[in-house]
Amino acid sequence: MKKMSTLGWIAMILLIVGGLNWGLIGLFNFDLVAALFGALSLVTRVIYILVGLSAIWLIFSVSKRD
C-alpha cells in the first residue's frame, strides 16, 4: 500500500472538516465555517471551494491506486 502524499493528507483533512460541517448543518442547522468566518465571506467561499477540489482530487487519486 502506498503512503499518502502531503497533498493527500491536506485533501483528507479538508474533507473531514467539510463532512463534519455538513453533519452539523444536517443535525443542528449550524454552519460552523460560516459562523467562524462569516456567511459567504471570501474566506468561507475559499474553504468551500478547497473542500470541493479536495473531493475531486481524492476521487482521482483513489481510482489510480493499485
C-alpha positions in Angstrom: 0.0 0.0 0.0 1.4 3.4 -1.0 1.9 6.2 1.6 -0.3 9.2 1.2 1.3 12.4 -0.1 1.2 15.7 1.7 -1.4 16.9 -0.7 -3.4 13.7 0.0 -3.4 14.4 3.8 -4.4 18.0 3.2 -7.3 16.9 1.0 -8.3 14.3 3.6 -8.3 16.9 6.4 -10.4 19.3 4.3 -12.9 16.5 3.5 -13.2 15.6 7.2 -13.8 19.3 8.1 -16.4 19.5 5.3 -18.1 16.3 6.4 -18.3 17.4 10.0 -19.6 20.8 8.9 -22.4 19.1 6.8 -23.2 16.9 9.7 -23.6 20.0 11.9 -25.8 21.6 9.2 -28.0 18.5 9.0 -28.3 17.9 12.7 -28.4 21.4 14.1 -28.8 23.7 11.2 -25.5 25.2 12.2 -22.8 26.1 9.7 -19.5 26.2 11.6 -17.4 27.5 8.8 -19.8 30.4 8.2 -20.1 31.0 11.9 -16.3 31.3 12.2 -15.6 33.3 9.0 -18.8 35.0 8.1 -21.7 33.8 5.8 -20.3 33.7 2.3 -17.3 35.8 3.1 -14.3 35.3 0.9 -12.6 33.0 3.4 -15.7 30.9 3.7 -16.1 30.6 -0.1 -12.4 29.6 -0.4 -12.8 26.9 2.2 -15.9 25.5 0.4 -14.0 25.6 -2.9 -11.0 23.8 -1.4 -13.2 21.1 0.1 -14.8 20.6 -3.3 -11.4 20.4 -5.0 -10.2 18.0 -2.4 -13.1 15.7 -3.1 -12.3 15.8 -6.8 -8.6 15.2 -6.2 -9.3 12.3 -3.9 -11.7 10.7 -6.4 -8.9 10.6 -9.0 -6.1 9.6 -6.6 -8.1 6.7 -5.1 -9.1 5.5 -8.6 -5.4 5.4 -9.6 -4.3 3.3 -6.6 -3.3 -0.4 -7.1 
